[in-house]
Amino acid sequence: MSLSFTYVQRERTLVFGAGSRQRLPEFVDQLGMRRIFLVADPNGEVLARSLVSQFADRVAVVWIDVRQHVPEDLAASARERATELHADGVITLGGGSATGLAKALALSHGIPIIALPTTYAGSEQTTIYGVTGNRHKQTGSNPVVLPRVSIYDAELTLDLPPSVTGASAFNALAHCVNGLYSTGANPVTTAISLEGVRAIRDSLPAVMASPRDIAARESLQFGAAMAGITLGDTSTGLHHKICHVLGGTFNLVHADAHSVVLPHSTDFNAAALPGEMKRLADVLGCQPRDVAASLWDLAKACGVPTSLAQLGLGRENLREVAARAAAEIKSNPRPATEEDLLVLLERAHAGTRPISA
Ligand code: NAD
């Protein structure tokens, strides 16, 4: 990798620590929020209301209609409400779906976001937004949607069910792995990616064994934040395009799709990425040729989905997924035709362990 590169540091604040949600009023003041649009995951509504109780007079609405991939009609109705209420800021408590809706509002209304993430999607660290209509997820990038403050309070994640925890952590892992070789990767993003892999690799098995292990949850959140930064600072490629089709067109759960596809997208690209596989192997504690298999083993050990069949996707749909994804891929370490993607998807559908190269 050349040492001639540009890294743009974005204006954002990350706050870590158990109990750090107590600092929310400080940031609400700092950003001058007076008519707050509070977006809360339905499973976190009670918690969200308690978080804002100290400044309830500034909360214009508590919005709990949150859906993954931000359907167009949902974005439209939230935007209409934000206009009626003259909202001047958004606070989110939830996963990538809550953050995604907040981003739709930031994009249309130019208002700042404070995010309190409760999953490991990492969306709160990216300038990427997405809206889905007509079976197609349309994404874009704009600095206005990057949350100004992200508060990582692991106490907010203690009740996240294992089924969401494992897959969501794999979503973060996918950002880190892909961040190593996506367009825009540079020595800073590489360091961030590897640190993210290390944190997730070290903490995920502990969290799955003891979901209320606060130290392990903190480490997992740190890994997710690194994942979000690297995703936002590089770009998306083959892996993400496949996952976006699986989610946007076939409505598979976003994090589950990432979990299943990651070992196979890594396997597909491994031969073209010897340096990256070596770095990953060092962190994962395996041989470079075993990186994809090692990711699959980690998924199995953590009870994370490993097959598209298990997620309910019929085999007859694989051709459409391959065709749609192939049409969207702009760059990849090795050429990827529709036929290549079909082979990759067949393996992901069957859930077979990638064989060492
Ligand atoms: P999610 O936000 O839909 O949450 C997953 C599940 O976890 C939901 O059932 C939710 O109710 C539950 N949940 C969340 N917090 C909880 C808590 N504290 N306790 C109990 N249950 C809780 O899923 P996600 O994987 O976080 O996000 C997926 C969405 O985010 C997708 O639409 C994806 O495209 C988007 N995303 C965007 C980016 C980006 O950079 N723009 C990055 C990653 C993901």
Residues whose N, C-alpha, C, O or C-beta is under 5 A from the ligand:
A	BS01	NAD	D41 N43 Q68 H69 V70 G94 G95 G96 S97 A98 T118 T119 A121 G122 S123 T126 I128 Y129 L156 T157 D159 L160 P161 V164 S168 H254 A255
